[in-house]
């Protein structure tokens, strides 16, 4: 699918856009799995990152939030990727699915686990924290809140800090999915 928003070649970026570009391509995301690239063959940003160049102050803050929820969180890698892939499935976000299945494989997610997530099913998870993360994520996606019981279960399994970080992660990836729909024409 062709993007609605023209990708900007790196040599055409202004100073503020260049800072956002460098934060994305030179930050921790750049060290991710080689199976997924943040840029196209000409160095232009792919997916939601290209739209972040439209407003460098907001784009920079948004990419920093993404880096924080991915690399500064107490959530384990597998738990984090389970949540991201659940958001991708809920929003039917092909770009996020492609990107985070590559990251998920590197984090130890199995093909059956990812296949279950793709169709909105719950994979068998032996880890109680991972189960709690996925239960809370699915509740947030369905109802945009947690019941008192769901909240208590999530806090008991993962703690309040991790739950705060999880709600932020769910909101961040929902934002990216929305922006992908608007700026790339990704189908719902």
MODELLER restraints for C-alpha pairs under 7 A, 6 or more apart:
rsr = mdl.restraints
at = mdl.atoms
rsr.add(forms.Gaussian(group=physical.xy_distance, feature=features.Distance(at['CA:2:A'], at['CA:184:A']), mean=6.96, stdev=0.5))
rsr.add(forms.Gaussian(group=physical.xy_distance, feature=features.Distance(at['CA:3:A'], at['CA:183:A']), mean=6.61, stdev=0.5))
rsr.add(forms.Gaussian(group=physical.xy_distance, feature=features.Distance(at['CA:3:A'], at['CA:184:A']), mean=4.02, stdev=0.5))
rsr.add(forms.Gaussian(group=physical.xy_distance, feature=features.Distance(at['CA:3:A'], at['CA:185:A']), mean=6.29, stdev=0.5))
rsr.add(forms.Gaussian(group=physical.xy_distance, feature=features.Distance(at['CA:4:A'], at['CA:183:A']), mean=5.44, stdev=0.5))
rsr.add(forms.Gaussian(group=physical.xy_distance, feature=features.Distance(at['CA:4:A'], at['CA:184:A']), mean=5.01, stdev=0.5))
rsr.add(forms.Gaussian(group=physical.xy_distance, feature=features.Distance(at['CA:4:A'], at['CA:185:A']), mean=6.29, stdev=0.5))
rsr.add(forms.Gaussian(group=physical.xy_distance, feature=features.Distance(at['CA:5:A'], at['CA:183:A']), mean=5.61, stdev=0.5))
rsr.add(forms.Gaussian(group=physical.xy_distance, feature=features.Distance(at['CA:5:A'], at['CA:184:A']), mean=6.40, stdev=0.5))
rsr.add(forms.Gaussian(group=physical.xy_distance, feature=features.Distance(at['CA:7:A'], at['CA:44:A']), mean=5.87, stdev=0.5))
rsr.add(forms.Gaussian(group=physical.xy_distance, feature=features.Distance(at['CA:7:A'], at['CA:45:A']), mean=6.68, stdev=0.5))
rsr.add(forms.Gaussian(group=physical.xy_distance, feature=features.Distance(at['CA:7:A'], at['CA:50:A']), mean=6.21, stdev=0.5))
rsr.add(forms.Gaussian(group=physical.xy_distance, feature=features.Distance(at['CA:8:A'], at['CA:44:A']), mean=5.83, stdev=0.5))
rsr.add(forms.Gaussian(group=physical.xy_distance, feature=features.Distance(at['CA:9:A'], at['CA:42:A']), mean=6.96, stdev=0.5))
rsr.add(forms.Gaussian(group=physical.xy_distance, feature=features.Distance(at['CA:9:A'], at['CA:43:A']), mean=6.60, stdev=0.5))
rsr.add(forms.Gaussian(group=physical.xy_distance, feature=features.Distance(at['CA:9:A'], at['CA:44:A']), mean=5.10, stdev=0.5))
rsr.add(forms.Gaussian(group=physical.xy_distance, feature=features.Distance(at['CA:10:A'], at['CA:43:A']), mean=6.33, stdev=0.5))
rsr.add(forms.Gaussian(group=physical.xy_distance, feature=features.Distance(at['CA:10:A'], at['CA:44:A']), mean=6.10, stdev=0.5))
rsr.add(forms.Gaussian(group=physical.xy_distance, feature=features.Distance(at['CA:16:A'], at['CA:56:A']), mean=5.85, stdev=0.5))
rsr.add(forms.Gaussian(group=physical.xy_distance, feature=features.Distance(at['CA:17:A'], at['CA:53:A']), mean=5.43, stdev=0.5))
rsr.add(forms.Gaussian(group=physical.xy_distance, feature=features.Distance(at['CA:17:A'], at['CA:56:A']), mean=5.60, stdev=0.5))
rsr.add(forms.Gaussian(group=physical.xy_distance, feature=features.Distance(at['CA:20:A'], at['CA:53:A']), mean=6.83, stdev=0.5))
rsr.add(forms.Gaussian(group=physical.xy_distance, feature=features.Distance(at['CA:20:A'], at['CA:56:A']), mean=6.33, stdev=0.5))
rsr.add(forms.Gaussian(group=physical.xy_distance, feature=features.Distance(at['CA:20:A'], at['CA:59:A']), mean=6.87, stdev=0.5))
rsr.add(forms.Gaussian(group=physical.xy_distance, feature=features.Distance(at['CA:20:A'], at['CA:60:A']), mean=5.30, stdev=0.5))
rsr.add(forms.Gaussian(group=physical.xy_distance, feature=features.Distance(at['CA:24:A'], at['CA:63:A']), mean=6.93, stdev=0.5))
rsr.add(forms.Gaussian(group=physical.xy_distance, feature=features.Distance(at['CA:32:A'], at['CA:103:A']), mean=6.93, stdev=0.5))
rsr.add(forms.Gaussian(group=physical.xy_distance, feature=features.Distance(at['CA:33:A'], at['CA:102:A']), mean=6.35, stdev=0.5))
rsr.add(forms.Gaussian(group=physical.xy_distance, feature=features.Distance(at['CA:33:A'], at['CA:103:A']), mean=5.99, stdev=0.5))
rsr.add(forms.Gaussian(group=physical.xy_distance, feature=features.Distance(at['CA:33:A'], at['CA:106:A']), mean=6.86, stdev=0.5))
rsr.add(forms.Gaussian(group=physical.xy_distance, feature=features.Distance(at['CA:35:A'], at['CA:102:A']), mean=6.17, stdev=0.5))
rsr.add(forms.Gaussian(group=physical.xy_distance, feature=features.Distance(at['CA:36:A'], at['CA:99:A']), mean=5.89, stdev=0.5))
rsr.add(forms.Gaussian(group=physical.xy_distance, feature=features.Distance(at['CA:36:A'], at['CA:102:A']), mean=6.52, stdev=0.5))
rsr.add(forms.Gaussian(group=physical.xy_distance, feature=features.Distance(at['CA:38:A'], at['CA:45:A']), mean=5.95, stdev=0.5))
rsr.add(forms.Gaussian(group=physical.xy_distance, feature=features.Distance(at['CA:38:A'], at['CA:46:A']), mean=5.59, stdev=0.5))
rsr.add(forms.Gaussian(group=physical.xy_distance, feature=features.Distance(at['CA:39:A'], at['CA:45:A']), mean=4.39, stdev=0.5))
rsr.add(forms.Gaussian(group=physical.xy_distance, feature=features.Distance(at['CA:39:A'], at['CA:46:A']), mean=5.15, stdev=0.5))
rsr.add(forms.Gaussian(group=physical.xy_distance, feature=features.Distance(at['CA:40:A'], at['CA:46:A']), mean=6.40, stdev=0.5))
rsr.add(forms.Gaussian(group=physical.xy_distance, feature=features.Distance(at['CA:47:A'], at['CA:95:A']), mean=6.60, stdev=0.5))
rsr.add(forms.Gaussian(group=physical.xy_distance, feature=features.Distance(at['CA:47:A'], at['CA:180:A']), mean=6.53, stdev=0.5))
rsr.add(forms.Gaussian(group=physical.xy_distance, feature=features.Distance(at['CA:48:A'], at['CA:176:A']), mean=5.97, stdev=0.5))
rsr.add(forms.Gaussian(group=physical.xy_distance, feature=features.Distance(at['CA:48:A'], at['CA:179:A']), mean=6.37, stdev=0.5))
rsr.add(forms.Gaussian(group=physical.xy_distance, feature=features.Distance(at['CA:48:A'], at['CA:180:A']), mean=5.64, stdev=0.5))
rsr.add(forms.Gaussian(group=physical.xy_distance, feature=features.Distance(at['CA:51:A'], at['CA:183:A']), mean=6.88, stdev=0.5))
rsr.add(forms.Gaussian(group=physical.xy_distance, feature=features.Distance(at['CA:52:A'], at['CA:59:A']), mean=4.02, stdev=0.5))
rsr.add(forms.Gaussian(group=physical.xy_distance, feature=features.Distance(at['CA:53:A'], at['CA:59:A']), mean=6.10, stdev=0.5))
rsr.add(forms.Gaussian(group=physical.xy_distance, feature=features.Distance(at['CA:66:A'], at['CA:172:A']), mean=6.81, stdev=0.5))
rsr.add(forms.Gaussian(group=physical.xy_distance, feature=features.Distance(at['CA:69:A'], at['CA:165:A']), mean=6.53, stdev=0.5))
rsr.add(forms.Gaussian(group=physical.xy_distance, feature=features.Distance(at['CA:69:A'], at['CA:169:A']), mean=5.81, stdev=0.5))
rsr.add(forms.Gaussian(group=physical.xy_distance, feature=features.Distance(at['CA:73:A'], at['CA:165:A']), mean=6.56, stdev=0.5))
rsr.add(forms.Gaussian(group=physical.xy_distance, feature=features.Distance(at['CA:74:A'], at['CA:162:A']), mean=5.96, stdev=0.5))
rsr.add(forms.Gaussian(group=physical.xy_distance, feature=features.Distance(at['CA:75:A'], at['CA:162:A']), mean=5.98, stdev=0.5))
rsr.add(forms.Gaussian(group=physical.xy_distance, feature=features.Distance(at['CA:77:A'], at['CA:107:A']), mean=5.80, stdev=0.5))
rsr.add(forms.Gaussian(group=physical.xy_distance, feature=features.Distance(at['CA:78:A'], at['CA:104:A']), mean=6.69, stdev=0.5))
rsr.add(forms.Gaussian(group=physical.xy_distance, feature=features.Distance(at['CA:78:A'], at['CA:107:A']), mean=5.55, stdev=0.5))
rsr.add(forms.Gaussian(group=physical.xy_distance, feature=features.Distance(at['CA:78:A'], at['CA:108:A']), mean=6.60, stdev=0.5))
rsr.add(forms.Gaussian(group=physical.xy_distance, feature=features.Distance(at['CA:78:A'], at['CA:109:A']), mean=6.46, stdev=0.5))
rsr.add(forms.Gaussian(group=physical.xy_distance, feature=features.Distance(at['CA:79:A'], at['CA:130:A']), mean=4.92, stdev=0.5))
rsr.add(forms.Gaussian(group=physical.xy_distance, feature=features.Distance(at['CA:79:A'], at['CA:133:A']), mean=6.35, stdev=0.5))
rsr.add(forms.Gaussian(group=physical.xy_distance, feature=features.Distance(at['CA:81:A'], at['CA:100:A']), mean=6.66, stdev=0.5))
rsr.add(forms.Gaussian(group=physical.xy_distance, feature=features.Distance(at['CA:81:A'], at['CA:104:A']), mean=5.50, stdev=0.5))
rsr.add(forms.Gaussian(group=physical.xy_distance, feature=features.Distance(at['CA:82:A'], at['CA:134:A']), mean=6.57, stdev=0.5))
rsr.add(forms.Gaussian(group=physical.xy_distance, feature=features.Distance(at['CA:83:A'], at['CA:133:A']), mean=6.74, stdev=0.5))
rsr.add(forms.Gaussian(group=physical.xy_distance, feature=features.Distance(at['CA:83:A'], at['CA:134:A']), mean=5.85, stdev=0.5))
rsr.add(forms.Gaussian(group=physical.xy_distance, feature=features.Distance(at['CA:83:A'], at['CA:137:A']), mean=6.01, stdev=0.5))
rsr.add(forms.Gaussian(group=physical.xy_distance, feature=features.Distance(at['CA:84:A'], at['CA:173:A']), mean=6.78, stdev=0.5))
rsr.add(forms.Gaussian(group=physical.xy_distance, feature=features.Distance(at['CA:85:A'], at['CA:97:A']), mean=6.09, stdev=0.5))
rsr.add(forms.Gaussian(group=physical.xy_distance, feature=features.Distance(at['CA:85:A'], at['CA:100:A']), mean=6.55, stdev=0.5))
rsr.add(forms.Gaussian(group=physical.xy_distance, feature=features.Distance(at['CA:85:A'], at['CA:117:A']), mean=6.53, stdev=0.5))
rsr.add(forms.Gaussian(group=physical.xy_distance, feature=features.Distance(at['CA:86:A'], at['CA:117:A']), mean=5.86, stdev=0.5))
rsr.add(forms.Gaussian(group=physical.xy_distance, feature=features.Distance(at['CA:87:A'], at['CA:170:A']), mean=6.59, stdev=0.5))
rsr.add(forms.Gaussian(group=physical.xy_distance, feature=features.Distance(at['CA:87:A'], at['CA:173:A']), mean=6.63, stdev=0.5))
rsr.add(forms.Gaussian(group=physical.xy_distance, feature=features.Distance(at['CA:87:A'], at['CA:174:A']), mean=6.62, stdev=0.5))
rsr.add(forms.Gaussian(group=physical.xy_distance, feature=features.Distance(at['CA:88:A'], at['CA:96:A']), mean=5.69, stdev=0.5))
rsr.add(forms.Gaussian(group=physical.xy_distance, feature=features.Distance(at['CA:88:A'], at['CA:97:A']), mean=5.55, stdev=0.5))
rsr.add(forms.Gaussian(group=physical.xy_distance, feature=features.Distance(at['CA:89:A'], at['CA:117:A']), mean=6.68, stdev=0.5))
rsr.add(forms.Gaussian(group=physical.xy_distance, feature=features.Distance(at['CA:89:A'], at['CA:118:A']), mean=5.38, stdev=0.5))
rsr.add(forms.Gaussian(group=physical.xy_distance, feature=features.Distance(at['CA:89:A'], at['CA:119:A']), mean=6.88, stdev=0.5))
rsr.add(forms.Gaussian(group=physical.xy_distance, feature=features.Distance(at['CA:89:A'], at['CA:120:A']), mean=6.31, stdev=0.5))
rsr.add(forms.Gaussian(group=physical.xy_distance, feature=features.Distance(at['CA:91:A'], at['CA:177:A']), mean=6.38, stdev=0.5))
rsr.add(forms.Gaussian(group=physical.xy_distance, feature=features.Distance(at['CA:91:A'], at['CA:188:A']), mean=6.53, stdev=0.5))
rsr.add(forms.Gaussian(group=physical.xy_distance, feature=features.Distance(at['CA:92:A'], at['CA:188:A']), mean=5.80, stdev=0.5))
rsr.add(forms.Gaussian(group=physical.xy_distance, feature=features.Distance(at['CA:93:A'], at['CA:177:A']), mean=5.85, stdev=0.5))
rsr.add(forms.Gaussian(group=physical.xy_distance, feature=features.Distance(at['CA:113:A'], at['CA:123:A']), mean=5.09, stdev=0.5))
rsr.add(forms.Gaussian(group=physical.xy_distance, feature=features.Distance(at['CA:116:A'], at['CA:122:A']), mean=6.04, stdev=0.5))
rsr.add(forms.Gaussian(group=physical.xy_distance, feature=features.Distance(at['CA:116:A'], at['CA:123:A']), mean=5.49, stdev=0.5))
rsr.add(forms.Gaussian(group=physical.xy_distance, feature=features.Distance(at['CA:117:A'], at['CA:123:A']), mean=6.91, stdev=0.5))
rsr.add(forms.Gaussian(group=physical.xy_distance, feature=features.Distance(at['CA:125:A'], at['CA:131:A']), mean=6.01, stdev=0.5))
rsr.add(forms.Gaussian(group=physical.xy_distance, feature=features.Distance(at['CA:128:A'], at['CA:157:A']), mean=6.79, stdev=0.5))
rsr.add(forms.Gaussian(group=physical.xy_distance, feature=features.Distance(at['CA:129:A'], at['CA:157:A']), mean=5.51, stdev=0.5))
rsr.add(forms.Gaussian(group=physical.xy_distance, feature=features.Distance(at['CA:129:A'], at['CA:158:A']), mean=5.83, stdev=0.5))
rsr.add(forms.Gaussian(group=physical.xy_distance, feature=features.Distance(at['CA:132:A'], at['CA:154:A']), mean=5.65, stdev=0.5))
rsr.add(forms.Gaussian(group=physical.xy_distance, feature=features.Distance(at['CA:132:A'], at['CA:157:A']), mean=6.27, stdev=0.5))
rsr.add(forms.Gaussian(group=physical.xy_distance, feature=features.Distance(at['CA:136:A'], at['CA:150:A']), mean=6.92, stdev=0.5))
rsr.add(forms.Gaussian(group=physical.xy_distance, feature=features.Distance(at['CA:136:A'], at['CA:154:A']), mean=6.58, stdev=0.5))
rsr.add(forms.Gaussian(group=physical.xy_distance, feature=features.Distance(at['CA:137:A'], at['CA:170:A']), mean=6.95, stdev=0.5))
rsr.add(forms.Gaussian(group=physical.xy_distance, feature=features.Distance(at['CA:139:A'], at['CA:145:A']), mean=6.78, stdev=0.5))
rsr.add(forms.Gaussian(group=physical.xy_distance, feature=features.Distance(at['CA:139:A'], at['CA:146:A']), mean=6.27, stdev=0.5))
rsr.add(forms.Gaussian(group=physical.xy_distance, feature=features.Distance(at['CA:140:A'], at['CA:146:A']), mean=6.41, stdev=0.5))
rsr.add(forms.Gaussian(group=physical.xy_distance, feature=features.Distance(at['CA:154:A'], at['CA:163:A']), mean=6.83, stdev=0.5))
rsr.add(forms.Gaussian(group=physical.xy_distance, feature=features.Distance(at['CA:155:A'], at['CA:163:A']), mean=6.68, stdev=0.5))
rsr.add(forms.Gaussian(group=physical.xy_distance, feature=features.Distance(at['CA:180:A'], at['CA:186:A']), mean=5.85, stdev=0.5))
rsr.add(forms.Gaussian(group=physical.xy_distance, feature=features.Distance(at['CA:181:A'], at['CA:187:A']), mean=6.26, stdev=0.5))
